Amino acid sequence: MTDRNGQPQQQPSPVSTPWQVPWPTGTIARYWTVAGATVDVTKTEDGDFRRYDVKCTGCPHEDSSRIGDNAHTSAQAHAERCRALPRPVAGQ
């Protein structure tokens, strides 16, 4: 395919969807943002201590909670409003 000046036109690369990208170790939930990034919820346990971390793969947003429902609510709320595009993966 060429552009209007006869130059080769680069085809857009397919966008990865959250179910195509491997989940990081410890991830228990993944929310898809409106721009295609993800917000991951990971769970860490150390004896009686439990922590749920929320991290967006598009922007610097991070959150943490000792209550799982709070972490899920935070992740979903952020995913609904975040407009950051997914950060590129090294080597792609």
PyMOL Python script that loads the backbone (N, CA, C, O; Angstrom):
from pymol import cmd

cmd.read_pdbstr("""\
ATOM      1  N   MET A   1       0.842  -1.162   0.000  1.00  0.00           N
ATOM      2  CA  MET A   1       0.000   0.000   0.000  1.00  0.00           C
ATOM      3  C   MET A   1       0.902   1.245   0.000  1.00  0.00           C
ATOM      4  O   MET A   1       1.926   1.267   0.682  1.00  0.00           O
ATOM      5  N   THR A   2       0.524   2.271  -0.758  1.00  0.00           N
ATOM      6  CA  THR A   2       1.310   3.504  -0.824  1.00  0.00           C
ATOM      7  C   THR A   2       0.450   4.690  -0.433  1.00  0.00           C
ATOM      8  O   THR A   2      -0.779   4.643  -0.498  1.00  0.00           O
ATOM      9  N   ASP A   3       1.140   5.777  -0.017  1.00  0.00           N
ATOM     10  CA  ASP A   3       0.405   6.999   0.309  1.00  0.00           C
ATOM     11  C   ASP A   3       0.181   7.810  -0.961  1.00  0.00           C
ATOM     12  O   ASP A   3       0.506   7.348  -2.055  1.00  0.00           O
ATOM     13  N   ARG A   4      -0.363   8.995  -0.830  1.00  0.00           N
ATOM     14  CA  ARG A   4      -0.704   9.779  -2.022  1.00  0.00           C
ATOM     15  C   ARG A   4       0.515  10.248  -2.812  1.00  0.00           C
ATOM     16  O   ARG A   4       0.380  10.676  -3.958  1.00  0.00           O
ATOM     17  N   ASN A   5       1.727  10.170  -2.200  1.00  0.00           N
ATOM     18  CA  ASN A   5       2.960  10.544  -2.890  1.00  0.00           C
ATOM     19  C   ASN A   5       3.697   9.331  -3.448  1.00  0.00           C
ATOM     20  O   ASN A   5       4.829   9.451  -3.916  1.00  0.00           O
ATOM     21  N   GLY A   6       3.061   8.168  -3.401  1.00  0.00           N
ATOM     22  CA  GLY A   6       3.677   6.958  -3.930  1.00  0.00           C
ATOM     23  C   GLY A   6       4.663   6.297  -2.983  1.00  0.00           C
ATOM     24  O   GLY A   6       5.338   5.342  -3.368  1.00  0.00           O
ATOM     25  N   GLN A   7       4.761   6.791  -1.735  1.00  0.00           N
ATOM     26  CA  GLN A   7       5.675   6.214  -0.757  1.00  0.00           C
ATOM     27  C   GLN A   7       5.004   5.031  -0.055  1.00  0.00           C
ATOM     28  O   GLN A   7       3.792   5.036   0.159  1.00  0.00           O
ATOM     29  N   PRO A   8       5.805   4.012   0.303  1.00  0.00           N
ATOM     30  CA  PRO A   8       5.223   2.879   1.034  1.00  0.00           C
ATOM     31  C   PRO A   8       4.602   3.356   2.339  1.00  0.00           C
ATOM     32  O   PRO A   8       5.179   4.176   3.054  1.00  0.00           O
ATOM     33  N   GLN A   9       3.431   2.837   2.635  1.00  0.00           N
ATOM     34  CA  GLN A   9       2.719   3.233   3.841  1.00  0.00           C
ATOM     35  C   GLN A   9       2.848   2.110   4.858  1.00  0.00           C
ATOM     36  O   GLN A   9       2.563   0.949   4.565  1.00  0.00           O
ATOM     37  N   GLN A  10       3.284   2.481   6.068  1.00  0.00           N
ATOM     38  CA  GLN A  10       3.441   1.481   7.120  1.00  0.00           C
ATOM     39  C   GLN A  10       2.072   1.092   7.664  1.00  0.00           C
ATOM     40  O   GLN A  10       1.239   1.943   7.977  1.00  0.00           O
ATOM     41  N   GLN A  11       1.867  -0.206   7.766  1.00  0.00           N
ATOM     42  CA  GLN A  11       0.610  -0.704   8.311  1.00  0.00           C
ATOM     43  C   GLN A  11       0.637  -0.598   9.832  1.00  0.00           C
ATOM     44  O   GLN A  11       1.667  -0.851  10.456  1.00  0.00           O
ATOM     45  N   PRO A  12      -0.491  -0.225  10.425  1.00  0.00           N
ATOM     46  CA  PRO A  12      -0.508  -0.154  11.886  1.00  0.00           C
ATOM     47  C   PRO A  12      -0.336  -1.546  12.475  1.00  0.00           C
ATOM     48  O   PRO A  12      -0.833  -2.534  11.934  1.00  0.00           O
ATOM     49  N   SER A  13       0.379  -1.602  13.592  1.00  0.00           N
ATOM     50  CA  SER A  13       0.553  -2.898  14.246  1.00  0.00           C
ATOM     51  C   SER A  13      -0.682  -3.197  15.084  1.00  0.00           C
ATOM     52  O   SER A  13      -1.321  -2.277  15.595  1.00  0.00           O
ATOM     53  N   PRO A  14      -1.021  -4.459  15.229  1.00  0.00           N
ATOM     54  CA  PRO A  14      -2.204  -4.796  16.019  1.00  0.00           C
ATOM     55  C   PRO A  14      -1.992  -4.423  17.484  1.00  0.00           C
ATOM     56  O   PRO A  14      -0.889  -4.562  18.013  1.00  0.00           O
ATOM     57  N   VAL A  15      -3.031  -3.960  18.120  1.00  0.00           N
ATOM     58  CA  VAL A  15      -2.975  -3.584  19.524  1.00  0.00           C
ATOM     59  C   VAL A  15      -3.146  -4.839  20.360  1.00  0.00           C
ATOM     60  O   VAL A  15      -4.052  -5.638  20.125  1.00  0.00           O
ATOM     61  N   SER A  16      -2.268  -5.003  21.339  1.00  0.00           N
ATOM     62  CA  SER A  16      -2.410  -6.142  22.238  1.00  0.00           C
ATOM     63  C   SER A  16      -3.584  -5.888  23.169  1.00  0.00           C
ATOM     64  O   SER A  16      -3.806  -4.763  23.617  1.00  0.00           O
ATOM     65  N   THR A  17      -4.317  -6.926  23.448  1.00  0.00           N
ATOM     66  CA  THR A  17      -5.410  -6.820  24.394  1.00  0.00           C
ATOM     67  C   THR A  17      -4.977  -7.459  25.702  1.00  0.00           C
ATOM     68  O   THR A  17      -4.076  -8.298  25.705  1.00  0.00           O
ATOM     69  N   PRO A  18      -5.599  -7.082  26.817  1.00  0.00           N
ATOM     70  CA  PRO A  18      -5.141  -7.567  28.119  1.00  0.00           C
ATOM     71  C   PRO A  18      -5.050  -9.083  28.238  1.00  0.00           C
ATOM     72  O   PRO A  18      -4.203  -9.591  28.973  1.00  0.00           O
ATOM     73  N   TRP A  19      -5.905  -9.812  27.532  1.00  0.00           N
ATOM     74  CA  TRP A  19      -5.850 -11.266  27.650  1.00  0.00           C
ATOM     75  C   TRP A  19      -4.732 -11.860  26.810  1.00  0.00           C
ATOM     76  O   TRP A  19      -4.443 -13.050  26.936  1.00  0.00           O
ATOM     77  N   GLN A  20      -4.088 -11.059  25.948  1.00  0.00           N
ATOM     78  CA  GLN A  20      -2.963 -11.540  25.155  1.00  0.00           C
ATOM     79  C   GLN A  20      -1.625 -11.281  25.841  1.00  0.00           C
ATOM     80  O   GLN A  20      -0.619 -11.891  25.478  1.00  0.00           O
ATOM     81  N   VAL A  21      -1.600 -10.392  26.820  1.00  0.00           N
ATOM     82  CA  VAL A  21      -0.374 -10.025  27.509  1.00  0.00           C
ATOM     83  C   VAL A  21      -0.267 -10.862  28.782  1.00  0.00           C
ATOM     84  O   VAL A  21      -1.218 -10.902  29.562  1.00  0.00           O
ATOM     85  N   PRO A  22       0.873 -11.536  29.016  1.00  0.00           N
ATOM     86  CA  PRO A  22       1.008 -12.347  30.226  1.00  0.00           C
ATOM     87  C   PRO A  22       0.805 -11.517  31.492  1.00  0.00           C
ATOM     88  O   PRO A  22       1.260 -10.376  31.583  1.00  0.00           O
ATOM     89  N   TRP A  23       0.134 -12.092  32.437  1.00  0.00           N
ATOM     90  CA  TRP A  23      -0.089 -11.398  33.711  1.00  0.00           C
ATOM     91  C   TRP A  23       1.166 -11.517  34.568  1.00  0.00           C
ATOM     92  O   TRP A  23       1.760 -12.592  34.655  1.00  0.00           O
ATOM     93  N   PRO A  24       1.572 -10.416  35.203  1.00  0.00           N
ATOM     94  CA  PRO A  24       2.723 -10.488  36.109  1.00  0.00           C
ATOM     95  C   PRO A  24       2.455 -11.476  37.253  1.00  0.00           C
ATOM     96  O   PRO A  24       1.304 -11.700  37.630  1.00  0.00           O
ATOM     97  N   THR A  25       3.502 -12.048  37.787  1.00  0.00           N
ATOM     98  CA  THR A  25       3.383 -12.985  38.902  1.00  0.00           C
ATOM     99  C   THR A  25       2.649 -12.318  40.065  1.00  0.00           C
ATOM    100  O   THR A  25       2.946 -11.181  40.430  1.00  0.00           O
ATOM    101  N   GLY A  26       1.699 -13.032  40.631  1.00  0.00           N
ATOM    102  CA  GLY A  26       0.954 -12.516  41.779  1.00  0.00           C
ATOM    103  C   GLY A  26      -0.271 -11.698  41.419  1.00  0.00           C
ATOM    104  O   GLY A  26      -1.020 -11.284  42.304  1.00  0.00           O
ATOM    105  N   THR A  27      -0.487 -11.458  40.125  1.00  0.00           N
ATOM    106  CA  THR A  27      -1.641 -10.664  39.701  1.00  0.00           C
ATOM    107  C   THR A  27      -2.912 -11.484  39.886  1.00  0.00           C
ATOM    108  O   THR A  27      -3.007 -12.618  39.418  1.00  0.00           O
ATOM    109  N   ILE A  28      -3.888 -10.893  40.578  1.00  0.00           N
ATOM    110  CA  ILE A  28      -5.150 -11.606  40.822  1.00  0.00           C
ATOM    111  C   ILE A  28      -6.314 -11.001  40.049  1.00  0.00           C
ATOM    112  O   ILE A  28      -7.379 -11.611  39.945  1.00  0.00           O
ATOM    113  N   ALA A  29      -6.111  -9.793  39.504  1.00  0.00           N
ATOM    114  CA  ALA A  29      -7.158  -9.155  38.702  1.00  0.00           C
ATOM    115  C   ALA A  29      -6.520  -8.153  37.761  1.00  0.00           C
ATOM    116  O   ALA A  29      -5.459  -7.596  38.043  1.00  0.00           O
ATOM    117  N   ARG A  30      -7.190  -7.934  36.634  1.00  0.00           N
ATOM    118  CA  ARG A  30      -6.695  -6.978  35.637  1.00  0.00           C
ATOM    119  C   ARG A  30      -7.892  -6.221  35.082  1.00  0.00           C
ATOM    120  O   ARG A  30      -8.897  -6.816  34.692  1.00  0.00           O
ATOM    121  N   TYR A  31      -7.766  -4.886  35.055  1.00  0.00           N
ATOM    122  CA  TYR A  31      -8.816  -4.016  34.530  1.00  0.00           C
ATOM    123  C   TYR A  31      -8.266  -3.309  33.308  1.00  0.00           C
ATOM    124  O   TYR A  31      -7.118  -2.864  33.309  1.00  0.00           O
ATOM    125  N   TRP A  32      -9.070  -3.201  32.270  1.00  0.00           N
ATOM    126  CA  TRP A  32      -8.666  -2.589  31.011  1.00  0.00           C
ATOM    127  C   TRP A  32      -9.077  -1.128  31.019  1.00  0.00           C
ATOM    128  O   TRP A  32     -10.246  -0.812  31.244  1.00  0.00           O
ATOM    129  N   THR A  33      -8.115  -0.222  30.773  1.00  0.00           N
ATOM    130  CA  THR A  33      -8.421   1.208  30.756  1.00  0.00           C
ATOM    131  C   THR A  33      -9.066   1.593  29.430  1.00  0.00           C
ATOM    132  O   THR A  33      -9.048   0.822  28.470  1.00  0.00           O
ATOM    133  N   VAL A  34      -9.631   2.783  29.390  1.00  0.00           N
ATOM    134  CA  VAL A  34     -10.296   3.250  28.172  1.00  0.00           C
ATOM    135  C   VAL A  34      -9.316   3.449  27.019  1.00  0.00           C
ATOM    136  O   VAL A  34      -9.735   3.485  25.863  1.00  0.00           O
ATOM    137  N   ALA A  35      -8.017   3.580  27.308  1.00  0.00           N
ATOM    138  CA  ALA A  35      -7.016   3.773  26.256  1.00  0.00           C
ATOM    139  C   ALA A  35      -6.262   2.494  25.919  1.00  0.00           C
ATOM    140  O   ALA A  35      -5.384   2.505  25.056  1.00  0.00           O
ATOM    141  N   GLY A  36      -6.594   1.390  26.592  1.00  0.00           N
ATOM    142  CA  GLY A  36      -5.974   0.119  26.257  1.00  0.00           C
ATOM    143  C   GLY A  36      -4.867  -0.345  27.173  1.00  0.00           C
ATOM    144  O   GLY A  36      -4.317  -1.425  26.958  1.00  0.00           O
ATOM    145  N   ALA A  37      -4.512   0.434  28.198  1.00  0.00           N
ATOM    146  CA  ALA A  37      -3.542  -0.027  29.192  1.00  0.00           C
ATOM    147  C   ALA A  37      -4.285  -0.937  30.175  1.00  0.00           C
ATOM    148  O   ALA A  37      -5.488  -1.155  30.029  1.00  0.00           O
ATOM    149  N   THR A  38      -3.590  -1.457  31.153  1.00  0.00           N
ATOM    150  CA  THR A  38      -4.251  -2.258  32.173  1.00  0.00           C
ATOM    151  C   THR A  38      -3.920  -1.716  33.554  1.00  0.00           C
ATOM    152  O   THR A  38      -2.905  -1.049  33.756  1.00  0.00           O
ATOM    153  N   VAL A  39      -4.796  -2.015  34.493  1.00  0.00           N
ATOM    154  CA  VAL A  39      -4.550  -1.732  35.903  1.00  0.00           C
ATOM    155  C   VAL A  39      -4.573  -3.092  36.588  1.00  0.00           C
ATOM    156  O   VAL A  39      -5.600  -3.771  36.616  1.00  0.00           O
ATOM    157  N   ASP A  40      -3.423  -3.479  37.142  1.00  0.00           N
ATOM    158  CA  ASP A  40      -3.277  -4.802  37.734  1.00  0.00           C
ATOM    159  C   ASP A  40      -3.379  -4.739  39.256  1.00  0.00           C
ATOM    160  O   ASP A  40      -2.885  -3.809  39.893  1.00  0.00           O
ATOM    161  N   VAL A  41      -4.029  -5.747  39.816  1.00  0.00           N
ATOM    162  CA  VAL A  41      -4.103  -5.902  41.268  1.00  0.00           C
ATOM    163  C   VAL A  41      -3.295  -7.137  41.619  1.00  0.00           C
ATOM    164  O   VAL A  41      -3.584  -8.234  41.139  1.00  0.00           O
ATOM    165  N   THR A  42      -2.278  -6.958  42.460  1.00  0.00           N
ATOM    166  CA  THR A  42      -1.459  -8.079  42.914  1.00  0.00           C
ATOM    167  C   THR A  42      -1.621  -8.252  44.417  1.00  0.00           C
ATOM    168  O   THR A  42      -1.867  -7.296  45.152  1.00  0.00           O
ATOM    169  N   LYS A  43      -1.479  -9.486  44.845  1.00  0.00           N
ATOM    170  CA  LYS A  43      -1.650  -9.818  46.263  1.00  0.00           C
ATOM    171  C   LYS A  43      -0.334 -10.341  46.809  1.00  0.00           C
ATOM    172  O   LYS A  43       0.303 -11.206  46.207  1.00  0.00           O
ATOM    173  N   THR A  44       0.067  -9.806  47.958  1.00  0.00           N
ATOM    174  CA  THR A  44       1.275 -10.242  48.637  1.00  0.00           C
ATOM    175  C   THR A  44       0.890 -10.715  50.033  1.00  0.00           C
ATOM    176  O   THR A  44       0.180 -10.019  50.758  1.00  0.00           O
ATOM    177  N   GLU A  45       1.354 -11.886  50.401  1.00  0.00           N
ATOM    178  CA  GLU A  45       1.071 -12.411  51.739  1.00  0.00           C
ATOM    179  C   GLU A  45       2.376 -12.750  52.441  1.00  0.00           C
ATOM    180  O   GLU A  45       3.291 -13.321  51.848  1.00  0.00           O
ATOM    181  N   ASP A  46       2.443 -12.388  53.716  1.00  0.00           N
ATOM    182  CA  ASP A  46       3.589 -12.723  54.553  1.00  0.00           C
ATOM    183  C   ASP A  46       3.038 -13.071  55.934  1.00  0.00           C
ATOM    184  O   ASP A  46       2.841 -12.195  56.776  1.00  0.00           O
ATOM    185  N   GLY A  47       2.797 -14.346  56.148  1.00  0.00           N
ATOM    186  CA  GLY A  47       2.179 -14.773  57.401  1.00  0.00           C
ATOM    187  C   GLY A  47       0.753 -14.250  57.494  1.00  0.00           C
ATOM    188  O   GLY A  47      -0.071 -14.546  56.629  1.00  0.00           O
ATOM    189  N   ASP A  48       0.455 -13.483  58.521  1.00  0.00           N
ATOM    190  CA  ASP A  48      -0.882 -12.904  58.704  1.00  0.00           C
ATOM    191  C   ASP A  48      -1.052 -11.591  57.938  1.00  0.00           C
ATOM    192  O   ASP A  48      -2.162 -11.072  57.825  1.00  0.00           O
ATOM    193  N   PHE A  49       0.045 -11.064  57.418  1.00  0.00           N
ATOM    194  CA  PHE A  49      -0.016  -9.781  56.703  1.00  0.00           C
ATOM    195  C   PHE A  49      -0.381 -10.013  55.240  1.00  0.00           C
ATOM    196  O   PHE A  49       0.216 -10.853  54.566  1.00  0.00           O
ATOM    197  N   ARG A  50      -1.358  -9.267  54.766  1.00  0.00           N
ATOM    198  CA  ARG A  50      -1.807  -9.368  53.382  1.00  0.00           C
ATOM    199  C   ARG A  50      -1.879  -7.948  52.809  1.00  0.00           C
ATOM    200  O   ARG A  50      -2.393  -7.037  53.459  1.00  0.00           O
ATOM    201  N   ARG A  51      -1.365  -7.769  51.602  1.00  0.00           N
ATOM    202  CA  ARG A  51      -1.400  -6.452  50.954  1.00  0.00           C
ATOM    203  C   ARG A  51      -1.809  -6.626  49.503  1.00  0.00           C
ATOM    204  O   ARG A  51      -1.398  -7.575  48.835  1.00  0.00           O
ATOM    205  N   TYR A  52      -2.620  -5.700  49.031  1.00  0.00           N
ATOM    206  CA  TYR A  52      -3.072  -5.677  47.641  1.00  0.00           C
ATOM    207  C   TYR A  52      -2.527  -4.409  46.998  1.00  0.00           C
ATOM    208  O   TYR A  52      -2.814  -3.302  47.455  1.00  0.00           O
ATOM    209  N   ASP A  53      -1.747  -4.571  45.944  1.00  0.00           N
ATOM    210  CA  ASP A  53      -1.159  -3.426  45.249  1.00  0.00           C
ATOM    211  C   ASP A  53      -1.856  -3.224  43.910  1.00  0.00           C
ATOM    212  O   ASP A  53      -2.180  -4.182  43.209  1.00  0.00           O
ATOM    213  N   VAL A  54      -2.077  -1.968  43.573  1.00  0.00           N
ATOM    214  CA  VAL A  54      -2.720  -1.566  42.321  1.00  0.00           C
ATOM    215  C   VAL A  54      -1.688  -0.794  41.518  1.00  0.00           C
ATOM    216  O   VAL A  54      -1.072   0.139  42.034  1.00  0.00           O
ATOM    217  N   LYS A  55      -1.492  -1.177  40.247  1.00  0.00           N
ATOM    218  CA  LYS A  55      -0.510  -0.491  39.399  1.00  0.00           C
ATOM    219  C   LYS A  55      -1.036  -0.396  37.977  1.00  0.00           C
ATOM    220  O   LYS A  55      -1.458  -1.389  37.386  1.00  0.00           O
ATOM    221  N   CYS A  56      -1.002   0.821  37.438  1.00  0.00           N
ATOM    222  CA  CYS A  56      -1.419   1.072  36.059  1.00  0.00           C
ATOM    223  C   CYS A  56      -0.223   0.865  35.137  1.00  0.00           C
ATOM    224  O   CYS A  56       0.888   1.289  35.457  1.00  0.00           O
ATOM    225  N   THR A  57      -0.445   0.216  33.993  1.00  0.00           N
ATOM    226  CA  THR A  57       0.640   0.005  33.031  1.00  0.00           C
ATOM    227  C   THR A  57       0.739   1.130  32.011  1.00  0.00           C
ATOM    228  O   THR A  57       1.562   1.073  31.097  1.00  0.00           O
ATOM    229  N   GLY A  58      -0.099   2.155  32.166  1.00  0.00           N
ATOM    230  CA  GLY A  58      -0.061   3.275  31.244  1.00  0.00           C
ATOM    231  C   GLY A  58       0.465   4.553  31.862  1.00  0.00           C
ATOM    232  O   GLY A  58       1.115   5.349  31.184  1.00  0.00           O
ATOM    233  N   CYS A  59       0.194   4.759  33.134  1.00  0.00           N
ATOM    234  CA  CYS A  59       0.626   5.982  33.823  1.00  0.00           C
ATOM    235  C   CYS A  59       1.273   5.597  35.150  1.00  0.00           C
ATOM    236  O   CYS A  59       1.293   4.417  35.503  1.00  0.00           O
ATOM    237  N   PRO A  60       1.796   6.558  35.881  1.00  0.00           N
ATOM    238  CA  PRO A  60       2.481   6.229  37.135  1.00  0.00           C
ATOM    239  C   PRO A  60       1.566   5.873  38.317  1.00  0.00           C
ATOM    240  O   PRO A  60       2.059   5.680  39.429  1.00  0.00           O
ATOM    241  N   HIS A  61       0.261   5.782  38.103  1.00  0.00           N
ATOM    242  CA  HIS A  61      -0.664   5.528  39.214  1.00  0.00           C
ATOM    243  C   HIS A  61      -0.361   4.215  39.933  1.00  0.00           C
ATOM    244  O   HIS A  61      -0.224   3.164  39.307  1.00  0.00           O
ATOM    245  N   GLU A  62      -0.261   4.298  41.254  1.00  0.00           N
ATOM    246  CA  GLU A  62      -0.105   3.130  42.105  1.00  0.00           C
ATOM    247  C   GLU A  62      -0.911   3.363  43.372  1.00  0.00           C
ATOM    248  O   GLU A  62      -1.085   4.503  43.804  1.00  0.00           O
ATOM    249  N   ASP A  63      -1.398   2.291  43.962  1.00  0.00           N
ATOM    250  CA  ASP A  63      -2.166   2.363  45.198  1.00  0.00           C
ATOM    251  C   ASP A  63      -1.939   1.059  45.944  1.00  0.00           C
ATOM    252  O   ASP A  63      -1.490   0.076  45.354  1.00  0.00           O
ATOM    253  N   SER A  64      -2.242   1.041  47.223  1.00  0.00           N
ATOM    254  CA  SER A  64      -2.068  -0.154  48.022  1.00  0.00           C
ATOM    255  C   SER A  64      -3.132  -0.178  49.100  1.00  0.00           C
ATOM    256  O   SER A  64      -3.555   0.868  49.592  1.00  0.00           O
ATOM    257  N   SER A  65      -3.561  -1.375  49.463  1.00  0.00           N
ATOM    258  CA  SER A  65      -4.576  -1.525  50.500  1.00  0.00           C
ATOM    259  C   SER A  65      -4.396  -2.874  51.184  1.00  0.00           C
ATOM    260  O   SER A  65      -3.886  -3.823  50.588  1.00  0.00           O
ATOM    261  N   ARG A  66      -4.817  -2.945  52.426  1.00  0.00           N
ATOM    262  CA  ARG A  66      -4.817  -4.233  53.125  1.00  0.00           C
ATOM    263  C   ARG A  66      -6.151  -4.940  52.936  1.00  0.00           C
ATOM    264  O   ARG A  66      -6.328  -6.072  53.385  1.00  0.00           O
ATOM    265  N   ILE A  67      -7.089  -4.272  52.270  1.00  0.00           N
ATOM    266  CA  ILE A  67      -8.421  -4.829  52.040  1.00  0.00           C
ATOM    267  C   ILE A  67      -8.599  -5.047  50.539  1.00  0.00           C
ATOM    268  O   ILE A  67      -8.511  -4.105  49.751  1.00  0.00           O
ATOM    269  N   GLY A  68      -8.849  -6.296  50.153  1.00  0.00           N
ATOM    270  CA  GLY A  68      -8.957  -6.652  48.737  1.00  0.00           C
ATOM    271  C   GLY A  68     -10.036  -5.890  47.999  1.00  0.00           C
ATOM    272  O   GLY A  68      -9.806  -5.426  46.882  1.00  0.00           O
ATOM    273  N   ASP A  69     -11.225  -5.749  48.605  1.00  0.00           N
ATOM    274  CA  ASP A  69     -12.314  -5.030  47.933  1.00  0.00           C
ATOM    275  C   ASP A  69     -11.936  -3.583  47.647  1.00  0.00           C
ATOM    276  O   ASP A  69     -12.312  -3.040  46.609  1.00  0.00           O
ATOM    277  N   ASN A  70     -11.195  -2.952  48.560  1.00  0.00           N
ATOM    278  CA  ASN A  70     -10.763  -1.566  48.335  1.00  0.00           C
ATOM    279  C   ASN A  70      -9.804  -1.480  47.154  1.00  0.00           C
ATOM    280  O   ASN A  70      -9.879  -0.542  46.360  1.00  0.00           O
ATOM    281  N   ALA A  71      -8.912  -2.446  47.035  1.00  0.00           N
ATOM    282  CA  ALA A  71      -7.962  -2.453  45.919  1.00  0.00           C
ATOM    283  C   ALA A  71      -8.693  -2.630  44.586  1.00  0.00           C
ATOM    284  O   ALA A  71      -8.377  -1.952  43.609  1.00  0.00           O
ATOM    285  N   HIS A  72      -9.663  -3.536  44.548  1.00  0.00           N
ATOM    286  CA  HIS A  72     -10.434  -3.753  43.312  1.00  0.00           C
ATOM    287  C   HIS A  72     -11.236  -2.498  42.944  1.00  0.00           C
ATOM    288  O   HIS A  72     -11.305  -2.125  41.773  1.00  0.00           O
ATOM    289  N   THR A  73     -11.833  -1.857  43.937  1.00  0.00           N
ATOM    290  CA  THR A  73     -12.599  -0.635  43.685  1.00  0.00           C
ATOM    291  C   THR A  73     -11.687   0.468  43.154  1.00  0.00           C
ATOM    292  O   THR A  73     -12.051   1.183  42.220  1.00  0.00           O
ATOM    293  N   SER A  74     -10.512   0.603  43.745  1.00  0.00           N
ATOM    294  CA  SER A  74      -9.543   1.614  43.298  1.00  0.00           C
ATOM    295  C   SER A  74      -9.083   1.336  41.876  1.00  0.00           C
ATOM    296  O   SER A  74      -9.004   2.253  41.058  1.00  0.00           O
ATOM    297  N   ALA A  75      -8.777   0.072  41.573  1.00  0.00           N
ATOM    298  CA  ALA A  75      -8.304  -0.303  40.234  1.00  0.00           C
ATOM    299  C   ALA A  75      -9.368  -0.043  39.177  1.00  0.00           C
ATOM    300  O   ALA A  75      -9.073   0.493  38.109  1.00  0.00           O
ATOM    301  N   GLN A  76     -10.594  -0.420  39.475  1.00  0.00           N
ATOM    302  CA  GLN A  76     -11.665  -0.224  38.502  1.00  0.00           C
ATOM    303  C   GLN A  76     -11.939   1.261  38.280  1.00  0.00           C
ATOM    304  O   GLN A  76     -12.137   1.695  37.145  1.00  0.00           O
ATOM    305  N   ALA A  77     -11.951   2.041  39.359  1.00  0.00           N
ATOM    306  CA  ALA A  77     -12.191   3.487  39.235  1.00  0.00           C
ATOM    307  C   ALA A  77     -11.099   4.142  38.398  1.00  0.00           C
ATOM    308  O   ALA A  77     -11.387   5.003  37.566  1.00  0.00           O
ATOM    309  N   HIS A  78      -9.844   3.740  38.615  1.00  0.00           N
ATOM    310  CA  HIS A  78      -8.753   4.317  37.829  1.00  0.00           C
ATOM    311  C   HIS A  78      -8.871   3.905  36.363  1.00  0.00           C
ATOM    312  O   HIS A  78      -8.680   4.732  35.471  1.00  0.00           O
ATOM    313  N   ALA A  79      -9.181   2.641  36.111  1.00  0.00           N
ATOM    314  CA  ALA A  79      -9.299   2.146  34.730  1.00  0.00           C
ATOM    315  C   ALA A  79     -10.396   2.885  33.961  1.00  0.00           C
ATOM    316  O   ALA A  79     -10.270   3.099  32.755  1.00  0.00           O
ATOM    317  N   GLU A  80     -11.450   3.268  34.639  1.00  0.00           N
ATOM    318  CA  GLU A  80     -12.562   3.955  33.979  1.00  0.00           C
ATOM    319  C   GLU A  80     -12.199   5.360  33.507  1.00  0.00           C
ATOM    320  O   GLU A  80     -12.843   5.888  32.600  1.00  0.00           O
ATOM    321  N   ARG A  81     -11.170   5.979  34.112  1.00  0.00           N
ATOM    322  CA  ARG A  81     -10.863   7.360  33.748  1.00  0.00           C
ATOM    323  C   ARG A  81      -9.461   7.579  33.170  1.00  0.00           C
ATOM    324  O   ARG A  81      -9.176   8.664  32.664  1.00  0.00           O
ATOM    325  N   CYS A  82      -8.584   6.577  33.233  1.00  0.00           N
ATOM    326  CA  CYS A  82      -7.210   6.750  32.754  1.00  0.00           C
ATOM    327  C   CYS A  82      -7.173   6.780  31.228  1.00  0.00           C
ATOM    328  O   CYS A  82      -7.727   5.899  30.570  1.00  0.00           O
ATOM    329  N   ARG A  83      -6.522   7.788  30.676  1.00  0.00           N
ATOM    330  CA  ARG A  83      -6.412   7.939  29.228  1.00  0.00           C
ATOM    331  C   ARG A  83      -4.995   7.674  28.720  1.00  0.00           C
ATOM    332  O   ARG A  83      -4.697   7.909  27.549  1.00  0.00           O
ATOM    333  N   ALA A  84      -4.125   7.184  29.604  1.00  0.00           N
ATOM    334  CA  ALA A  84      -2.729   6.914  29.204  1.00  0.00           C
ATOM    335  C   ALA A  84      -2.673   5.664  28.335  1.00  0.00           C
ATOM    336  O   ALA A  84      -3.323   4.658  28.621  1.00  0.00           O
ATOM    337  N   LEU A  85      -1.888   5.749  27.273  1.00  0.00           N
ATOM    338  CA  LEU A  85      -1.685   4.583  26.398  1.00  0.00           C
ATOM    339  C   LEU A  85      -0.758   3.595  27.106  1.00  0.00           C
ATOM    340  O   LEU A  85       0.041   3.987  27.956  1.00  0.00           O
ATOM    341  N   PRO A  86      -0.866   2.319  26.754  1.00  0.00           N
ATOM    342  CA  PRO A  86       0.034   1.334  27.363  1.00  0.00           C
ATOM    343  C   PRO A  86       1.490   1.679  27.045  1.00  0.00           C
ATOM    344  O   PRO A  86       1.806   2.094  25.930  1.00  0.00           O
ATOM    345  N   ARG A  87       2.355   1.509  28.010  1.00  0.00           N
ATOM    346  CA  ARG A  87       3.789   1.721  27.767  1.00  0.00           C
ATOM    347  C   ARG A  87       4.300   0.599  26.888  1.00  0.00           C
ATOM    348  O   ARG A  87       3.884  -0.547  27.056  1.00  0.00           O
ATOM    349  N   PRO A  88       5.199   0.900  25.946  1.00  0.00           N
ATOM    350  CA  PRO A  88       5.725  -0.158  25.069  1.00  0.00           C
ATOM    351  C   PRO A  88       6.544  -1.168  25.861  1.00  0.00           C
ATOM    352  O   PRO A  88       7.194  -0.827  26.849  1.00  0.00           O
ATOM    353  N   VAL A  89       6.500  -2.408  25.412  1.00  0.00           N
ATOM    354  CA  VAL A  89       7.288  -3.472  26.030  1.00  0.00           C
ATOM    355  C   VAL A  89       8.646  -3.507  25.354  1.00  0.00           C
ATOM    356  O   VAL A  89       8.724  -3.428  24.128  1.00  0.00           O
ATOM    357  N   ALA A  90       9.712  -3.624  26.123  1.00  0.00           N
ATOM    358  CA  ALA A  90      11.062  -3.653  25.565  1.00  0.00           C
ATOM    359  C   ALA A  90      11.182  -4.772  24.538  1.00  0.00           C
ATOM    360  O   ALA A  90      10.693  -5.880  24.760  1.00  0.00           O
ATOM    361  N   GLY A  91      11.825  -4.485  23.423  1.00  0.00           N
ATOM    362  CA  GLY A  91      12.045  -5.485  22.392  1.00  0.00           C
ATOM    363  C   GLY A  91      10.925  -5.589  21.371  1.00  0.00           C
ATOM    364  O   GLY A  91      10.993  -6.425  20.470  1.00  0.00           O
ATOM    365  N   GLN A  92       9.901  -4.761  21.492  1.00  0.00           N
ATOM    366  CA  GLN A  92       8.804  -4.824  20.524  1.00  0.00           C
ATOM    367  C   GLN A  92       8.736  -3.557  19.714  1.00  0.00           C
ATOM    368  O   GLN A  92       7.874  -3.424  18.846  1.00  0.00           O
TER     369      GLN A  92
END
""", "prot")
cmd.dss("prot")
cmd.show_as("cartoon", "prot")
cmd.util.cbc("prot")
cmd.orient("prot")
